[in-house]
């Protein structure tokens, strides 16, 4: 028999959280890698405004970002109207909307480490690849990406951990619907609202342990990278 803290609702929230974090991390790595490459290599005048836009979720209150996403994805928003015209319905208060919110809010946590790795690589490895007649795309996949591996791993850990711990955007965009949008952070919120402190303590302690492990993994990755560079 499960303890009260691990009721079917708690298990469902944990499973949904892991699903959301895994999907958002995989998608973010695909989206953030070419964006980070462009930001690290371009001299375009759009580099600064686009870079600021990517970093905007770091300084915006989650409720502000969540509010505008809710408006955008709702029945009256242009994205919501588009999805309704396609027969998909509005994305607000759905897992798809939750995923989109997680992608937007965690984007800087994926882009920054990868961009830093590309910038630290310098131009020399690509110049050597060019002298060997490697095409730019080949050089990117065979030279740049392997050298940026520490940044990619850091981005994956940060994106996953940040998605797991997010609350404000999740609550604004997805609400707190059991089995659909209720993740661990909103499950804890629900327990506190109902004054179910024992259940809240168990889930919150699990989040503390998860956060510690994520930070420990990051420190290990950074330590290994410093030893390689030395």
N, C-alpha and C positions, 0 to 999 in steps of 0.2 A: 504493500500500500504506500503511495507517495505521501511525503509530508505535505502539509498545507501549502508551504511555499512553492512546492512543485506540483501544483494542480494542473489540470489539463490546459487551462488558460495560460499558465506560466510557461509550460512546455511549448505551447503554440507560439507564444511571444518570442521565446528563445530561438525556435526554428525559423520564424519569420525574420528575425534579426540577422541570423546567419545567412539566410538566403539573400536578403537585401544587401548585406555587406559584401558577400561574394560576388554577386552580379555587378554591383556598382564598382567594385575594385577592378574586375576584369574589363568592364567598359571604359573606366577611367584610364587604365593603362593604354588601351587602344587609342583613345582620344587625346590623352595628354602627351604621349610620346612625340607625334609629329608636331604638335603645338609647341612643346618645349624645344624641339629641334629648330623650328622656325624662329622662335624668340631668341635662341642662343646664337643663331647664325646671321639673321637679317640685319640690314642697316636701314630698313624702311622707316619712314616717319611714323608709321602706324605701330611700330614696336612698343613705344611707351604707352599710348592709350590702351592698346590691346592687353599689354602686361598689367596695367592698372585695373582693367576690367576683370581679368582672371583673378587678381588678388582681392577684389572687392568683397567677397564673402568673409575674408579675414577680419574686416573692420565693421561690416554691417551687423547690427543686432540680428540674430536668427529670426526673430519675430517679424522684422521688417522684410527680410528676404522671403520668408515664408508667406507673408501677406501678399506681396506682389506676385509670387508664384501661384498662390491660390486664385488671385484675380485673373492671371493669365490662363490658368488651366480650367477655370470654372466655365459655366454655361455661357457667360457673356464675354469671356476673354477670347482673343483671336485663335489661340491654340485650342481652347475648348470648343469653339465653333467649328474649327477645322475637323477635330476628331469626331464631333457629332455628325458633321456632313459625311464623314467616311463610315458612319455607323458604329463607331467605337464608343460613343458616349463621352462625357467630360472626364478628364483624368483626375480631377480633384477628388479626394477621399477614396482613392483606389491605390492598389499596389504599384501600378504603373506611374501614377503621380508621385508616390512616395519615392520610387526609384529615380525619377527625374529630379526631384528635390535633392536627393542625396548626391546625385552627379554634380549639380550646380554648386552645392555647399562644400563638397569635398574636392572640387577641381583644383584649387591652389595647393592642396596637400599632395596632389599627384604631380602637378606641373613643376613646382619649385625644386624638389630633389632631382628630377630628371634634367631640368634645365641647368642646374648647378653642375651636374656630372658632365653634360655636354660642353659647358663652358670651361671646366677644369681640364678637359681633354686637350684643348688647344687645336691649332690648325695643322700641326706637323703630321699627325697620323693620316689625315685625309690627303695631304700633299704627297706623302709617300705612296698612298694608294693610287693617286692620280698618275704618278710617274710609272706605276705598274699597269697603267691603262685600265684601271677599274672605273666603271661608270659610276656616277654619283649615287645612284640607287644601290648598286652593289657595295660601294664603300660604306654607305649608311648601315646596311644590314650586316656586313662582315667585319667592319672596323668600329664604327661609332656605337652601335648597340652593345656589342660585347664590352667595350670600354666603359659604357654607362651602366653596366649591370648593378653596381652598388646603389646608384640613384634609383634604378627601377625597383630594386628590392625595398629600399626605404620608402618609395612612393606607395608600393603595395601595402606595406605594414601600416603606414600612416593613414592611407585611404580606408583600409578595412577598420582600423581602430576608431577613426573619426566617425565613420558611418554607424558603428555599433553604439557609440556614445551620444549621438546627436539626439536632441529633444525638441528644440524650438521649431525648426523647419518641419520636422516629422509631425508634430502636433498640429501645426497650422495647415499643412498641405494634406496630410492623411487622416487627421483626426485620431480617434482611439477606438477603432472598430475591431472587436475581437475576431481573430482568425483572418483578418484582411489587412489591417494597417496597425494593429497594436503590437509594438515592438517592446523590447525590455525596458527602455527608458520610460515609455508611456505606461507600461505595466506597473513600474515602481510608483509613478505619479498617481495612478489609480489606487494603489494600495495605501498610499499616504492620505489621499483624499478620504478614503473609507476608514482611516485610522487603523489599518491592518499593519502595524509596525513590524511584527515578526516576519511576515512575508516580504515586506519592503527591505528589511535588514538583510535577508538571505540573498535577494537579487542584487541589492546594492553592493554587498560584500563580493559577490561574483564579478561585478563590474570593476571594483577596485583591483581584484586579483588579475582580471584580464588586462587592465590598463598597465599594471606593473609588469606583466609578462611582455606586453607590446613594447614598453620602454626598454626593458632588458634586452629584447631582440634587437632593437635599434642601436643600443649602445654596443652590443656585440658586433653588429655589422660595421659600425663606424670604427671600432677598435681594429677589426680585421683589415679594413681599408687603410688605416694609418700604418699598420705593420707592412702592408704590401708597398706602400709609397716610400717607406723608410728603406 
